[in-house]
Amino acid sequence: MGSPPSCFLKQITIIEIKIFMILFISCILYETNICSSDSLDTLTVPPRSNSTNILSSLETLPLDGYFSFENNHHAARDFGNMYHFLPSAVLHPKSVPDISTTIRHIFQMGSASELTVAARGRAHSLQGQAQAHQGIVISMESLQALEMQVHTGEMPYVEVSGGELWINILHETLKHGLAPKSWTDYLHLTVGGTLSNAGISGQAFRHGPQIDNIYQLEVVTGKGEVVTCSEKQNNDLFHAVLGGLGQFGIITRARISLELAPKMARVKWIRVLYSEFSIFSKDQEHLISSENTFDYVEGFVIINRTGLLNNWGSSFSPKDPLQAREFSSDGRTLYCLEMVKYFNPDETKTMNQITENLLSKLSYIPSTLFHSEVSYAEFLDRVHVSEKKLQAKGLWEVPHPWLNLLIPKSTISDFAKEVFGNIVMETSNGPILIYPVNQSKWNNKTSLVTPDEDVFYLVAFLSSAVPYSTGTDGLEHILTKNKRILDFCATAQLGMKQYLPHYNTREEWQTHFGSLWKVFLQRKSAYDPWAILAPGQRIFQKAIRTS
Ligand SMILES: Cc1cc2nc3c(=O)[nH]c(=O)nc-3n(C[C@H](O)[C@H](O)[C@H](O)COP(=O)(O)OP(=O)(O)OC[C@H]3O[C@@H](n4cnc5c(N)ncnc54)[C@H](O)[C@@H]3O)c2cc1C
């Protein structure tokens, strides 16, 4: 074998030095205390003065879309309505190259620039995760490069833009008698936003979360490279990005697996009540472990309510109205098991037999069986109905100090005893969802962190705060209650993991990721070495050259 020519060696040495420098700075980045310790409930950070040169260099980029440098206050807001970071610019991309050109430009500036980039779906984040203080926010909904393409056949799928809304995917795929398998409770969220977290709902016990129902992604990394990835191609990036909190790349396209949707698309929607948590959870666990079971299983906690049908809407009717009228909750804490069976109208009889059979194995309070029948699309889009009502009353844009937890099956009764029996016994500030899922249906190669048990529960405290209130419905009170719940989980060592996680220190992030932390760091160093992406998650901080 001959030796390489000396100019080639020189080139390799320069590349090696460059890579070393990047890795070196990445190491500093990991050793710095990367997270701010702000403990403010509502955090508004004014813009820092950014280098005019750097910003004006953005204007020289050849783009199909455009940057806006003014009137960007909307990009400093999210659903949580507690954190407000004003960006320096908002990119409205019209093509994938718009995104890669912008990120490559910032990547090439290296540590000379403090610019970071946050993809913004619908900003349904809770604590500023889709914001970029003095950085660039990319409005993913502007990315209209890709029409939705539905592919029928043995393994049907739909190919969509990362900024597409799940509600649009539902309507488009239904035209072909198909639909995604796994959903979120609310569909006015973007594909890129939910795939950066997980996308969990009542179908996840059977199909896994949305991140486990993806065939392929197109991603723009933190170096500005456009990479196609899947289980078979660039699989490390594929797994990194799914549940990766936006840390490794911007999802510009996704290929989502589909299943046959009910032809005339109807659903039987059932709710039953329990007064004992142990019986309620036993029944939930039974349903998610059965073969021929419901298509959706969720549940929620009812705290201090007197009217049984509060907020259930007029569409639910009791199976036995006489008995139901006699049932009184007396302000007790109750647990509602919610189940759904999809069916075609010509299969109504069979569907009724199946549901009767499934219900006969459950131990709910007999007088509390309520049911409803709605279209498949109506069921999936159910939260939008509440959204419209709340918006009309001006109650959608209040602070939302939500807390989402994943609790192992082995500790869920300890959790329920202390949390439902003590911490939130008197009042709840919004719905509290609780339902189990099967770990075996979830892919453990993604960046999502879950408890290490075969079955774990999602518990979601979906609180709304009354602005400026100092009472039990105020932000401070709810945040204190959330902290009590988190402290209890830690002290009692319940093995809890946060979903849609939010932490203030690197130690907390490290604990959250546990053994995955090392892999997470390696992937960050490989795909976003300058820590440009998703700064609002507050996991990493961009290393800046100060002299
Ligand atoms: C009413 C309501 C109901 C919800 N119900 C559920 C539910 O049932 N199940 C569930 O799992 N979640 C649920 N969520 C949470 C939801 O999944 C998250 O809010 C998620 O962030 C999606 O919102 P978004 O599309 O607006 O993303 P954003 O909030 O805009 O972004 C979320 C994160 O992803 C990053 N990001 C956004 N787009 C991309 C992209 N294309 N590529 C890479 N990174 C990106 C952002 O930078 C940010 O860090 C609900 C939220 C709300 C408000």
The ligand as an ORCA input file, in Angstrom:
! r2SCAN-3c Opt
* xyz 0 1
  C     -54.499     20.971     24.778
  C     -53.290     20.098     24.681
  C     -53.444     18.719     24.704
  C     -52.329     17.889     24.604
  N     -52.513     16.539     24.615
  C     -51.445     15.720     24.531
  C     -51.618     14.311     24.534
  O     -52.718     13.801     24.610
  N     -50.513     13.543     24.440
  C     -49.264     14.069     24.314
  O     -48.312     13.314     24.181
  N     -49.076     15.403     24.331
  C     -50.133     16.225     24.439
  N     -49.942     17.579     24.460
  C     -48.564     18.097     24.505
  C     -47.968     18.246     23.134
  O     -47.541     17.000     22.652
  C     -46.779     19.171     23.269
  O     -47.262     20.421     23.635
  C     -45.924     19.299     22.035
  O     -44.985     20.286     22.344
  C     -46.629     19.583     20.735
  O     -46.928     20.905     20.524
  P     -46.484     21.724     19.236
  O     -46.657     20.972     17.989
  O     -47.165     23.004     19.371
  O     -44.910     21.827     19.467
  P     -44.078     23.049     20.033
  O     -44.585     23.370     21.385
  O     -44.060     24.143     19.054
  O     -42.626     22.394     20.133
  C     -42.312     21.437     21.122
  C     -40.794     21.153     21.124
  O     -40.453     20.495     19.918
  C     -39.573     21.293     19.148
  N     -40.053     21.200     17.769
  C     -41.182     21.700     17.221
  N     -41.270     21.363     15.929
  C     -40.168     20.632     15.652
  C     -39.672     19.999     14.494
  N     -40.326     20.043     13.347
  N     -38.501     19.347     14.579
  C     -37.807     19.282     15.737
  N     -38.217     19.873     16.856
  C     -39.395     20.525     16.826
  C     -39.669     22.707     19.705
  O     -38.485     23.429     19.506
  C     -39.937     22.418     21.159
  O     -38.748     22.143     21.833
  C     -51.030     18.449     24.530
  C     -50.875     19.837     24.525
  C     -51.992     20.647     24.601
  C     -51.810     22.121     24.613
*
